[in-house]
């Protein structure tokens, strides 16, 4: 007997044919939920490479997750407002096409799990308004954080729609307490709030005894966007290097935002750049880390910190957003945002005291919180709370 609920998981971001990396953490949430529900994942996105047709439907299975990706071409005119209206029309046209697919497969939606308030929340709001189907929202978006400031700059219509969607939701599930606080500040009042973190694939990010080496290796992983503050991280590291010549900084991530700085240090033997890497290929490198360090200006969660903790690696982070939930005195330390002197001193302290951390215990504690099973069960509990037990 199948006693699982039929859940439509709608993702505003998801790895797709135009961007293979965006929203990979949302896909991992879907993977966590899959054992606990009859799950259909829906992603609707733009693809200007489409030819001879306006909408293209793709179907795939990934890690046991049934994914429907629907692409549409973007409308181009000199008028931005008209472009947005046409884009929204195409988005809903794709959504109605997906509903026909679900109907043909006898998949009766019991609850919608939206991921990122806009645009996926529009689908949840529509289904609740016209078909009385409840919806929850998992929120990741940094625009709501006060350090980002993007939401405050938006027009009345944007804020009005966002609040309508949020306040109609049966629950909002932000990935950190800092993000929850920001959403409340903006006047979002769903029926319920519950913080549920991002998930870590502990089959690849797990504890393994580290070999002793003479060099002390700091690791950093990010998109290298300005908000990640990598230039200042490098400058702090160079101060550390003056006292501890054995220190190294390993940087994994995308294109640098400050090319002149990165070109200046590219040939520095103590700073190693790896570029963008696949999720599964990072752990063998990260296994060499003595400490993971993050100096972002803001973070809603920080998957790279939770992944490092699941490997037992002590972490240093700026005291912002998600890392406040993740890091404590048993697994690392926090420094004041953009305080380069404090960061350098903490990195020095870590070189001197890293052996005081129990890496195995760090990994065990993190895995209990961020594993697929733990996070998936928490989502399943939310579904049952809203829908009631399966009869």
N, C-alpha and C positions, 0 to 999 in steps of 0.2 A: 504493500500500500504506500502511495506517495503522499507523505504528510508535509510537503514543502509548499510554501507560498509562491505564487507567480509574481515575480518582481521585475518591473521594467526599470533598468538602470540607464539613465540618460546622462551622457557625458558632454559637457561643453568642450572639454579638451580630452584628446585620446591620441596615442600614436597612430598616424595615418599616412597615406601615400604622399602627402605634401609636407609632412613634418614627422619624422620617425621617432622623435624623442618627446614631444610635448605631451604632458599628462600621463607619463608612464606610471606615476604614483596612483593615478585614478584607476588605471588598468589593474594594478596590484590590489586595490580595494575590491574590484569586481572579482578577481581571482579568490580573494579571501571569502567573499560572500557565496560564491558558487556552490560549495558543499552544503550550504544551509538553505538554499532556495532554488526554485526553478527560475533561472535568470536569463533575461534577454538584455543585451547591451546595445544601446542605440547611440550612434554618433552621426551628427549631421554637420557637414562642413563645406567650405567653398573650394573649388578647384578650377582655376581659369584655364587649365589645359584641356578641359573637356571639349570635344569636337563633335559636331553633328547631332548632339542631344543636350538637353538642358539638365537632365538629372541622371545620375548613374548609381545603381545599387550594387554594393559588394557584400558578400557574406563570407565569414571565416570563423574557424574555431581556434582558440588560443588558450592553452592550459585549461581545457575543459569549459571555456567560456564561449557562448554563442554570441558573436558580434555582427551587427548589421551596420555597415557604413554607407551613408547616402551622401553623394556629392552633388553640388549644383554650381552653375557658373555665376559669377558676380556680375551684377548690372553696372555698367559704367555710363555716367552722364556728368555734365558739369555741375549738377546740383546734388550735394551730399545728402540732403534730407530725402530726396527722391530715391537715391541709391539705397539708403537704409530701409525705406518702405518696401522697395522691390525685394531687397535681400530678405526681409522678414517674411514677405509673402512666399518666397521660394523655400525658406526654412520650414514654414508650416505646410507647404505643398509636399515637401519631403516627409514631414512627420505624418501626414494623412496617408501617404503611400506606405509608410511603415505600419500604420494601424491596419491597413488592408492585409499586409503580410501576416500580422499576428492573428487576425480573424480567420484567414485561410488555414492557419496552423492550429486553430482552436486554443490559442493562448489568451486566456482572459486575465487581463491585468488586475491585480489586487492592490498593488501599491507601487507608486513611482518613487524611485530614489534618484533625485537630481544631484548632479555634481557640478558645482559652481553655479551660483544663483542665476546669472545671465550667460547664455540664453536658455540653458536647460530648464531653469525654473519656469519659463513660459509654458513649457509642455506640462509640467506638473500642475501649474495653475489652471490651464485649459481643461485638463482631465478631471480635476477636482470640481471645477465650476459646472461643466457640462455632463460629466459622467459619475460624479460623486466618488471619485477614486482618491484616497488620501495620498499625500506626498511628503517626503522628507528631503532636506537639502544638506549635503556635505559641502562645507565651504572651505576653500583653500586660498582664495584670492587676496593678494596683498594690498589691493587698492583700498580696502577698508581700514588698513592699519594707519594710525595717526602719523607715523614716520614717513609713509608713502604720500599721503595727502591727496591722492587722485580722486577719491570719491567726493570729497568736499568741493572740488572744482567742477563737478558735473552739473548739468542744467536741471531745472525743476522736473522735467518729464522723466529723465533717467532715474532720479531719486524716487519719484512717485511710483514708477513701475517696480523698482527694486523693493520698496517698502510693501507694496501690494503683494508681491510674490512671497516675500519673507513672512509677512503677518498672516498669510493664508496657510502657511506650512504647518503640518502636524508636528514637525520637529526640525530644528536646525542643529546640525552636528559639526561644529567647527573643529579643526584639527588641533587647536591649542586654546588654552584659557585666555591668552592675550588676544587672540582673534575673536573669541566669544565676547570679551570685554568691549572690543571695538564695535562689534555688531550691535550690542546693546546700546552703546553710546550713540549710534546712528538711528536709534529708534526702532530697530527690528524687534518685533514682539510675536514670535511664533507661539504655538501651544506649549512647546518644551524646548529647552536647550540641553544638549549633552555633548561633552567633548569626547571625540573618538579619534585617536591619532592615525597618522599614516602607518602603513604596514611595511615590514621588512621581510624579504625572502630569506629566512634563516637557513634555507638549504644551501645558500651560497655565501651568506654573510654570517659566519659562525666563528666561535672561538677556536684558535689553534695556537699551541705554544709557540711563542716567538723566539727565534734564535738571537742570542746575544751578539751584538756588533759594537764596534768602537764608535761609529758615527751615530748620532742621535737624529732620527728622521721625523720631521714634522710633515704632515700631509694636509693638503687642502684640495677640496673638490667643489667646483661651482661652474656656473655659466660664464664667469668672469665679467659679468655686467657691472656697471658702476656701483650699483647697490651692494655688490659683494665686497667692495672696498679692498680689492686684492693689492692695489698699488701701495696702500698704507700697510697692509700685512707684510709685504716685501720689505718695506722700509724698517718696520719693527724687527723683522727677522735679521736684517743686516746689523742692527744694533746688538742683537743677541750674539751674532757671529763674532763680534769683536772680543767678547769674553770667552765664547765657546767655539773655537774654530772647527770642532768636529760636527757642528750642527749642519743639517741639510734641510732644504725646503722642497717638497715634491708637490707640483701643482697639476691637477687633472681637470680639464675643462675645455670650454669652447674658445671662440675667438676673443683675444684680449681687447678691452675697451681703450686702453692707453698703449698704443703700439710703440711709442718712443721708449716708454719705461721697459716694456717687455723685450724690445730689441736690445736695450742697454744691458740687460742681465741675462739674455738668452745663452750667452757663452760662459756665464758664471758657473763654475763646476759645482757650486753648492746649491744652486737653484735649478731644478729639473722640470721641464714642461712636457706633458704627455699629450695634450690636445684632448678632443672628445673621445670617450671610450664607451663601449657597450656596458650595460649594467652588470652583466655576468663576468666581464673581464676585469673589473676593477678589484675584486677581493684579493686575488693573488698578489697584486701590488700593495694594496692597503695592509696586507698581513705584515709587511715590513715596518709599518708605522710604529713609532714610539708614542706619538701624540697626534691627534687630529686638531686642527685649528681653523676657526671660522671668525671673520671680523666684519660680518655684514652690517649694513645700516638698519635693515629690517628683515624679518623672516616670519612667515605665518606658522611654520613648523620646523623644518630642516631635516629632510630625509637623510642627508649625508651624515648628520650627527647621530641619528638613531641607528643607521647602518654601522657606523664606527663603533658605537656602544655594543651592538650585537656581536661584534668581533672582539670585544673586550678592550678596546683602545680608549684610554682616557682622553678627554676633550677639553679644549679651551674655546670659549665663544664669547662674543659681545653679548651683553645682558639685554637682549631684545627679543620680543615675540616668543616663538616656539621654543628656542633653546632654554628659556627659563623653566619650562616644564621638564625638559630632558636632562639637564645637567645639575648635579648637586655635589657635595663634598666627597661622596664615595666614588665618583666617576670623572671628576674634572673640576674646572673652575670657570667662573664668569667674570668678565671685565666690563667696565663701563663703556658704553657705546662711543666709538671713535677716540678712545683714550689710548693713544699709541704708546705712551710711556708705561701705562699699566699692562698693556698687552705684552710688551717686551719683557717686563719684570715677571709676568706670569709664565712666559715661555722659558725664561731662565730658571724660574722655580721648578718648572716641570722637568727640565734637564736634571736638576739636582734631586728631585723627589719622585720621579715616575715609578721607581721600584716600590714605593709605598702603596701603590694601587694594586688591588687583587683583580687582575684582568679576567680571570675565569668567572669570578662573582659578578663583575660588571656585565659580562656577556649573558650570564644566566638571568640576571635581573631584567636586562633589556629584552631578552627573548620572550619572557613572560608577558611583557606589555605589548610588543610590536609584532609578534608572530602572526601568520595567516590565521591560525585557529582562534587565537584570542580576539583579534579584531573582527573576524567573521562572526564569531559567537555574539559579540557585543551588538553588531548590526542586527543579527537575527533576533536578539532580545528586544530591540527597539521595534522591529516589525511586529512581533507578537504582542507587545504592549499596545500598539495602535490597532491591530487587526483582531486581537484575541487569539487564543490557542486554536490550532487546526482541529476541526471536528471529524 
